[in-house]
Amino acid sequence: MVYFPDSTLNDRFRGGETSRGRGSAAPEPLLSLLEGNAGDQRADDDSAFHRDSATEDRSDPRGSESLVMDLSCVRGKSRFHFVLNMPLSGVTAVMGESGPGKTTFSQLIAGLIRPTEGFLRLGNRLFADTHRHFFLPPHKRGISMVFQDHRLFPHLTVRGNLTLAEKWGGRKARVALEDVARFFEITPFLDRKPGTLSGGESQRVSLARGVMAADSLLILDEALASLDPPRKARLLEQIAALPTLIDVPVLMITHSPAEALRVSEKAIGLSKGQIAATGDTRSVLESCGFLKEEGNHA
């Protein structure tokens, strides 16, 4: 999804409707993204952790950038501590056991969860540093997320959904709309409303919107989990080919070793609230024991 700094936009959609339900307010997780919230903790410009934009490193991320983190957080009774220094380029799979680890990892990067301690940097751009009391709000990180549920706005056309980040969030797309539409094979229905699309078509639009909004990083959080095998197979081909479309690194959160092997050459393995392994995808899956879960048929 896309992050918006403009509170008037949040108010506009709060009383409107989303593709998940007509005639009702936008679901709370979506409002959290729009407003830059992290649960019941604020991550807006009034936050005590937010510094003036003049203190931000505004280097323009291109090509391979290292994701460097040493972050700790607590969610319920679970404790997490992620330590990583890994160059990102192309598609990197993120695999983990059942539980909140993968989602917590991605939400810490996106800024939807505040770390209790530590720092996070992508390339030369600092996203969080608790020792310096610095926390960059989600809508200023240039990160785009795509989820399992499509979260398209039904009152907008497909074209309107794709241009949402640029029109309302002030984020200049790094690839032309026509190129994205052609890549995801959605050109024929750019002027249709989401309610007229099939599940597979809606998810292609959601992925296209994510690409249009991505400036520093694109995170796919179990984005294909709800699709049937034929539709998923085609989208996996397109995700694997994303580096030919954009020069923004992609993190693909998945529970499927077969999907990870199909789309990525590098992977991050999570276990027991920590990063257990990084490196080439097959080696990570083998060292973490994920291939055994699918009978070594991945």
C-alpha positions as CSV (number, residue, x, y, z in Angstrom):
1,M,0.0,0.0,0.0
2,V,0.9,3.7,-0.1
3,Y,1.7,6.1,2.7
4,F,0.2,9.6,2.6
5,P,1.4,12.5,4.7
6,D,-1.7,14.6,4.0
7,S,-4.2,14.3,6.9
8,T,-7.0,15.6,4.6
9,L,-6.6,12.6,2.4
10,N,-6.9,10.3,5.4
11,D,-10.2,12.1,6.4
12,R,-11.5,11.7,2.9
13,F,-11.0,8.0,2.8
14,R,-11.9,7.4,6.5
15,G,-15.6,7.9,5.7
16,G,-15.4,6.3,2.2
17,E,-15.2,2.8,1.0
18,T,-12.5,0.3,0.1
19,S,-12.5,-2.8,-2.0
20,R,-12.9,-4.8,1.2
21,G,-16.3,-3.4,1.9
22,R,-18.6,-0.9,0.4
23,G,-20.3,1.9,2.4
24,S,-18.1,1.5,5.5
25,A,-15.0,3.2,6.8
26,A,-11.6,2.0,5.6
27,P,-10.3,-0.9,7.7
28,E,-8.0,0.0,10.6
29,P,-4.9,-1.6,9.1
30,L,-5.4,0.5,6.0
31,L,-5.9,3.6,8.0
32,S,-2.7,2.8,9.8
33,L,-0.9,2.8,6.5
34,L,-2.5,6.0,5.3
35,E,-1.9,7.9,8.5
36,G,1.6,6.4,9.2
37,N,0.4,4.8,12.5
38,A,2.1,1.9,14.2
39,G,-0.8,0.3,16.1
40,D,-1.7,2.7,18.9
41,Q,1.6,4.6,18.6
42,R,1.8,7.6,16.4
43,A,4.5,8.0,13.7
44,D,3.5,11.4,12.3
45,D,5.2,14.8,12.2
46,D,4.3,15.5,15.8
47,S,6.0,12.5,17.1
48,A,8.7,13.0,19.8
49,F,10.9,10.8,17.6
50,H,10.5,12.9,14.5
51,R,13.2,15.4,13.5
52,D,13.0,18.2,11.0
53,S,13.4,17.0,7.4
54,A,16.6,19.0,7.1
55,T,18.3,16.4,9.3
56,E,17.4,13.5,7.0
57,D,19.9,12.0,4.6
58,R,18.1,12.3,1.2
59,S,20.5,10.3,-0.9
60,D,18.8,8.8,-3.9
61,P,18.8,5.1,-3.7
62,R,19.8,3.3,-6.9
63,G,21.1,-0.1,-7.7
64,S,22.4,-2.3,-4.8
65,E,21.9,-0.7,-1.4
66,S,22.8,-2.4,1.9
67,L,20.0,-3.0,4.4
68,V,21.6,-2.6,7.8
69,M,19.7,-3.1,11.0
70,D,20.1,-4.0,14.6
71,L,16.5,-3.7,15.9
72,S,14.6,-5.1,18.9
73,C,10.9,-5.0,19.6
74,V,8.3,-6.7,21.7
75,R,4.9,-7.8,20.5
76,G,2.7,-9.3,23.1
77,K,4.7,-12.1,24.7
78,S,7.1,-12.4,21.7
79,R,10.5,-10.7,21.6
80,F,12.3,-10.0,18.3
81,H,15.9,-9.0,17.6
82,F,16.9,-8.7,14.0
83,V,20.5,-8.1,13.0
84,L,21.3,-7.8,9.3
85,N,23.9,-6.2,6.9
86,M,23.0,-7.4,3.5
87,P,23.1,-5.7,0.0
88,L,19.7,-5.6,-1.6
89,S,19.1,-5.7,-5.4
90,G,16.6,-7.6,-7.4
91,V,14.2,-9.8,-5.5
92,T,15.2,-11.1,-2.0
93,A,12.9,-13.8,-0.4
94,V,12.1,-13.6,3.3
95,M,11.2,-17.0,4.7
96,G,10.2,-17.9,8.3
97,E,8.4,-20.4,10.4
98,S,4.7,-19.9,11.2
99,G,4.1,-17.0,13.5
100,P,4.5,-13.2,13.6
101,G,8.2,-13.0,12.7
102,K,8.0,-12.3,9.0
103,T,5.3,-9.6,9.4
104,T,7.1,-8.0,12.3
105,F,10.3,-7.9,10.2
106,S,8.6,-6.2,7.3
107,Q,6.6,-3.8,9.5
108,L,9.8,-2.7,11.3
109,I,11.4,-1.9,8.0
110,A,8.3,0.0,6.7
111,G,8.0,1.9,10.0
112,L,4.6,0.5,11.0
113,I,6.2,-0.8,14.2
114,R,8.5,1.2,16.4
115,P,11.6,-0.6,17.6
116,T,12.2,-0.6,21.4
117,E,15.9,-0.3,20.7
118,G,18.3,-0.1,17.7
119,F,18.8,1.4,14.3
120,L,17.8,0.8,10.7
121,R,19.4,2.1,7.5
122,L,19.0,1.5,3.8
123,G,22.0,2.6,1.9
124,N,22.9,6.0,3.2
125,R,19.4,6.8,4.4
126,L,18.7,6.4,8.1
127,F,15.2,5.2,8.9
128,A,15.4,4.8,12.7
129,D,17.9,5.2,15.5
130,T,16.6,5.0,19.1
131,H,19.8,6.3,20.6
132,R,19.5,9.5,18.6
133,H,15.7,9.6,19.2
134,F,15.2,9.5,15.4
135,F,12.2,7.8,13.7
136,L,11.4,8.5,10.1
137,P,7.6,8.2,9.5
138,P,6.4,5.5,7.1
139,H,5.3,8.0,4.4
140,K,8.8,9.5,4.2
141,R,10.6,6.2,3.7
142,G,9.7,5.7,0.1
143,I,8.7,2.1,0.9
144,S,5.7,0.5,-0.8
145,M,3.9,-2.6,0.5
146,V,1.6,-5.0,-1.3
147,F,-0.6,-7.3,0.8
148,Q,-2.6,-10.5,0.4
149,D,-5.8,-8.5,0.3
150,H,-5.8,-6.1,-2.6
151,R,-6.9,-2.9,-0.8
152,L,-7.9,-1.1,-3.9
153,F,-10.2,1.9,-3.7
154,P,-13.4,1.0,-5.5
155,H,-14.5,4.5,-6.3
156,L,-11.4,5.1,-8.3
157,T,-10.6,3.5,-11.7
158,V,-7.6,1.2,-12.1
159,R,-5.7,4.2,-13.5
160,G,-6.7,6.3,-10.5
161,N,-5.5,3.6,-8.1
162,L,-2.1,3.5,-9.9
163,T,-1.5,7.2,-9.7
164,L,-2.7,7.6,-6.1
165,A,0.8,7.9,-4.6
166,E,1.9,10.5,-7.1
167,K,-1.3,12.5,-7.0
168,W,-1.9,12.5,-3.2
169,G,1.3,11.4,-1.7
170,G,3.6,13.6,-3.7
171,R,5.7,10.6,-4.7
172,K,7.1,10.7,-8.3
173,A,6.8,7.3,-9.9
174,R,10.1,5.9,-11.2
175,V,8.5,4.1,-14.1
176,A,5.9,5.2,-16.5
177,L,2.3,4.1,-15.9
178,E,2.1,2.7,-19.5
179,D,5.1,0.5,-18.9
180,V,3.8,-0.8,-15.6
181,A,0.4,-1.5,-17.1
182,R,1.9,-3.4,-20.0
183,F,4.2,-5.4,-17.7
184,F,1.3,-6.6,-15.5
185,E,-1.0,-7.0,-18.5
186,I,-3.7,-4.6,-17.2
187,T,-3.8,-2.0,-20.0
188,P,-7.2,-3.2,-21.3
189,F,-8.9,-2.3,-18.0
190,L,-7.1,0.9,-16.9
191,D,-10.5,2.8,-17.0
192,R,-12.5,0.1,-15.2
193,K,-13.4,0.1,-11.5
194,P,-11.9,-2.6,-9.2
195,G,-15.4,-4.1,-8.6
196,T,-15.4,-5.4,-12.2
197,L,-12.1,-7.2,-11.9
198,S,-11.4,-10.9,-11.1
199,G,-9.2,-11.8,-8.1
200,G,-6.2,-12.3,-10.3
201,E,-6.7,-9.0,-12.1
202,S,-7.2,-7.2,-8.8
203,Q,-3.9,-8.5,-7.5
204,R,-2.1,-7.5,-10.7
205,V,-3.4,-4.0,-10.2
206,S,-2.3,-4.1,-6.5
207,L,1.2,-5.1,-7.6
208,A,1.3,-2.5,-10.3
209,R,0.3,0.2,-7.7
210,G,3.0,-1.0,-5.4
211,V,5.6,-0.6,-8.2
212,M,4.3,2.8,-9.0
213,A,4.7,3.9,-5.4
214,A,8.1,2.3,-4.6
215,D,11.0,4.7,-4.4
216,S,13.4,3.0,-2.1
217,L,12.0,-0.5,-1.5
218,L,9.0,-2.7,-2.5
219,I,7.8,-5.2,0.1
220,L,5.4,-8.0,-1.0
221,D,3.9,-9.4,2.2
222,E,2.4,-12.8,1.3
223,A,0.9,-11.0,-1.7
224,L,0.0,-14.1,-3.6
225,A,-1.3,-16.3,-0.8
226,S,-5.0,-16.0,-1.7
227,L,-4.6,-16.9,-5.4
228,D,-5.2,-20.2,-7.1
229,P,-2.1,-22.0,-8.6
230,P,-2.6,-20.9,-12.3
231,R,-3.0,-17.2,-11.4
232,K,-0.2,-17.4,-8.9
233,A,2.2,-19.0,-11.4
234,R,1.8,-16.1,-13.9
235,L,2.3,-13.5,-11.1
236,L,5.4,-15.3,-9.9
237,E,6.9,-15.0,-13.4
238,Q,6.2,-11.3,-13.3
239,I,7.7,-10.8,-9.8
240,A,10.8,-12.7,-10.9
241,A,11.1,-10.3,-13.8
242,L,10.6,-7.1,-11.7
243,P,14.3,-6.1,-11.9
244,T,13.8,-5.6,-15.6
245,L,11.1,-3.0,-14.9
246,I,12.4,-1.1,-11.8
247,D,15.7,-0.5,-10.1
248,V,14.1,-0.7,-6.7
249,P,15.0,-3.7,-4.5
250,V,12.1,-6.1,-3.6
251,L,11.6,-8.1,-0.4
252,M,9.1,-10.9,-1.0
253,I,7.7,-12.3,2.2
254,T,6.5,-15.9,1.6
255,H,5.9,-19.2,3.4
256,S,6.6,-21.2,0.3
257,P,10.1,-22.5,-0.4
258,A,9.1,-23.2,-4.0
259,E,8.0,-19.6,-4.5
260,A,11.2,-18.3,-2.9
261,L,13.4,-20.5,-5.2
262,R,11.4,-19.4,-8.3
263,V,11.6,-15.6,-7.9
264,S,14.9,-15.0,-5.9
265,E,18.6,-15.7,-5.9
266,K,19.0,-14.4,-2.3
267,A,17.1,-15.0,0.8
268,I,16.7,-14.1,4.5
269,G,15.8,-16.9,6.8
270,L,14.0,-16.1,10.1
271,S,13.7,-18.3,13.1
272,K,12.6,-17.7,16.7
273,G,12.4,-14.0,16.3
274,Q,15.8,-13.6,14.8
275,I,17.6,-13.7,11.5
276,A,19.0,-17.2,11.2
277,A,20.6,-17.1,7.8
278,T,21.3,-15.0,4.7
279,G,22.8,-15.8,1.4
280,D,21.7,-17.6,-1.8
281,T,18.2,-18.9,-1.6
282,R,18.7,-22.6,-1.7
283,S,21.4,-22.5,0.9
284,V,19.3,-20.4,3.3
285,L,16.3,-22.7,2.9
286,E,18.4,-25.8,3.5
287,S,20.2,-24.4,6.6
288,C,16.9,-23.2,8.1
289,G,15.2,-26.6,7.4
290,F,12.5,-25.1,5.2
291,L,13.0,-27.4,2.3
292,K,12.3,-30.4,4.5
293,E,8.8,-29.0,5.1
294,E,7.9,-29.5,1.5
295,G,9.6,-32.9,1.2
296,N,12.5,-31.4,-0.7
297,H,10.3,-31.0,-3.8
298,A,10.7,-27.3,-4.0
